[in-house]
Amino acid sequence: MTKITFFKRRGLYYGFSETGHAGFADAGEDVVCAALSAMTMLIVNTVEVSYAENVEYTIDEDTADITVKVPSVLDLSPENEMKRFAIGGLIQGYFLQLMDMLEDYYDYISVEETEA
């Protein structure tokens, strides 16, 4: 099972961590794992390239566990407002997509939020 924990502060999503393997199918055939990987990298690449913001992420090469954080989402200055809501909304969109996926893949993914 893959456990995804989303980090929030003051109602703003600013990151997440993913641990474990979905176990839906064998390596190379696991569509749940592939979906999670694709959505994770979409967020990292969109924030880094499209929004030109720093993304702090680490990937454990042995376990494939990943942690992604975008500290600028927590910057409450007025000049950061548009990026804050765009990036926080992108991460929240991932959370909502995973909540939908839980209906069919509840044995393979776990999703939670934490105020951190």
C-alpha positions in Angstrom: 0.0 0.0 0.0 1.2 3.5 -0.8 0.5 6.0 2.0 0.2 9.7 0.9 0.2 12.4 3.6 -0.5 15.9 2.6 0.9 18.8 4.5 -1.3 21.8 5.3 -0.9 25.0 7.2 -3.6 27.6 7.7 -5.7 25.7 5.2 -3.0 25.8 2.5 -1.6 22.7 0.9 2.1 23.0 0.6 3.4 19.5 0.1 3.1 15.8 0.6 5.0 12.6 1.2 4.5 9.1 -0.4 5.7 5.9 1.2 5.4 2.3 0.3 4.4 0.5 -2.9 0.9 0.2 -4.1 1.1 -3.5 -4.8 -1.7 -3.5 -7.4 0.4 -5.5 -9.8 3.9 -6.6 -10.6 6.6 -4.0 -11.2 6.1 -2.5 -14.7 2.4 -3.5 -14.7 1.2 -1.5 -11.6 -1.1 1.2 -13.0 -1.7 2.6 -9.5 2.0 3.2 -9.0 2.3 4.6 -12.5 -0.6 7.0 -11.8 0.9 8.2 -8.5 4.4 8.7 -10.1 3.0 10.6 -13.1 0.9 12.9 -10.9 3.7 13.6 -8.5 6.2 14.5 -11.2 3.5 16.7 -12.9 3.3 18.7 -9.7 7.1 19.0 -9.3 7.7 20.0 -12.9 4.7 22.4 -13.1 5.9 24.2 -9.9 9.6 24.3 -11.0 9.1 25.2 -14.6 5.7 26.9 -15.1 5.6 28.8 -11.8 9.4 29.1 -11.5 9.3 28.3 -7.8 11.6 26.2 -5.7 10.4 22.7 -4.9 12.1 20.9 -2.1 11.9 17.2 -2.8 13.8 14.1 -1.8 13.5 10.6 -3.4 14.8 7.6 -1.5 16.4 5.5 -4.3 16.1 2.3 -2.4 12.4 2.6 -1.4 11.1 5.2 -4.0 9.6 7.1 -1.0 9.3 10.8 -1.9 8.7 14.0 0.0 7.7 17.2 -1.8 7.4 20.7 -0.2 6.9 24.1 -1.7 7.7 26.6 1.1 6.7 29.6 -0.9 3.0 28.6 -0.5 3.3 29.6 3.1 4.6 33.1 2.2 1.6 35.3 3.0 3.0 38.5 1.4 0.6 40.2 -1.0 3.0 39.9 -4.0 3.0 36.1 -3.6 -0.8 35.7 -3.4 -1.4 34.4 -7.0 1.4 31.9 -6.9 0.4 30.8 -3.4 -3.1 29.9 -4.5 -2.0 28.4 -7.9 0.5 26.1 -6.3 -1.6 25.3 -3.2 -4.5 24.6 -5.6 -2.4 22.3 -7.7 -1.4 20.3 -4.6 -5.0 20.3 -3.4 -6.1 19.0 -6.8 -3.8 16.0 -6.3 -5.4 15.4 -2.9 -8.9 15.5 -4.4 -7.9 13.2 -7.3 -6.5 10.7 -4.8 -9.7 10.9 -2.8 -11.6 9.9 -6.0 -9.2 7.1 -6.6 -9.8 5.7 -3.1 -13.3 4.5 -4.3 -11.7 1.9 -6.5 -8.2 1.5 -5.0 -8.7 1.6 -1.3 -6.7 -1.6 -0.8 -3.7 0.0 -2.5 -3.6 3.7 -1.4 -4.1 5.5 1.9 -4.6 9.3 1.9 -4.4 11.7 4.9 -3.8 15.3 5.8 -1.8 16.7 8.6 -1.3 20.3 9.9 2.4 20.7 9.8 
